[in-house]
Amino acid sequence: MAQIHITGIEYVELNQDNEVQFNYKPDVPKLKLVGTIYEASEESEEDDINSMVFLTQNQLNKVLLNKEVELKSVDDGKWQTQRPLTRDQVKKIGLVTLESDYLGTSGDFKCYEVKDVLQ
């Protein structure tokens, strides 16, 4: 189990990839957050890792709760932040710990499935 922290959000979309097998609530639709993360482990030396984070709508709501981050819909079914995240917003979101399972890589992205959101 890995502890990750979101440090940037490029976009969020409904996961359409049927090849990914989820262990946490497999019947609940997952969102795919594409952005950057920090992995809190002794082995990781990178601060901003390009990643795809799979999580439920409820988990995403917990991450963004009281962070003043608004997502807007764009034409291709994706949601992006209304404005670029401020340093304060990045810090607030980054303080939320996501207990996650590492799923492997997809191209240049590390993939994680969120199990629990710790405030």
N, C-alpha and C positions, 0 to 999 in steps of 0.2 A: 504494500500500500504506500502510495506516495502522497506527500503533502505539497500541493501546488498553490500558487497565488497568481491571479490574473493581473497582468501589468499593462495590457492594451487590448482593445477590442477593435478588430477590423470590421467584422459583421457577424450577425447571427442569422441562422436559417433553420428551417425544419429539416432534420436529417432525412435524406432520401437514399442513403447507402444501405442496401439490404445485406451486404456482406459482413458488416460489423455485428458481432454477437455481444449482446449486453448481458451482464449478470445481475445488475441492480434494476429491479422492476422492469423486466424485459418487455412487458406488455404496454408500458407507458411510453407514448411518443417522446423521442428525444430531440432536443435542439442541438445544433452544432454551432459552437462559438469558435470563430477563427480569429486568432490574435496572438498575443504574446503572453507567456507565463514566466514565473520564477519557480523553480523546483527547489524546495527546502530540503536538501540533502547534502551530506558531506562530499559526495562524489561530484555533484553538479557545480561547475564553475561559471556557467553562463547565467546572465541576469535576465535577458529577454530571449526566450526560446520560442520560435515559431511553432504554434501548436493548434490542434483542433481539440476542443473540450466538449464532450457530449454530456448533456445534463437535462434534467426535466425543467418544465416551465416554473414549477414551484422552487426548484433550486436556484434558477436564474433570478427569480424575484427576491430570494433571500440575499443573493450576492449584491443586487442593485438597490436593496431597501435603504432608504434615507441617504443615498449617495448623489441625489440630484442628477442622475443620468437618464436621459430620455432617448429611447430608440424610435427611429422613424422608418416607415416602410419605403423601400425603393422598388422600382419597376420589376425587378427579377425575383421577387419573393423573398428578398433578404431585408433584414433590419440593420440599420447603421445608427451610430450615435448622432444625435441632432447636431452637435458641434464636436470638434476634437476635445478629448478629455483634458481637463486642467490637471495640473500637478497635484492639487488637493484631491480631486476625484480619483486619480490613479492611486494616490496613497490610501484613501479610504477603501477602495475596492481591493487593493493589494493586502490590506490587513485581514481580509476574510480568507480563512484557510479552507481549502477544498481537499477532503480525503478522497483520493482517486486511485483507480487502477490504471496502470500503464498498458495500453493496447498494442503498441508497436508504432511503426512509422508509416506515413503515406506521403511519398515524395519527400519534400523538405520539412514536413510537419510531424511532430510527435503527437500521438493521439492518447487521450485520457478519458476514462469514464468516471464521472463524479459519483461517489457513494454517499457522502455526507458533507454538509456545509456547516462549518464551525464559526460562530460569530466571535 
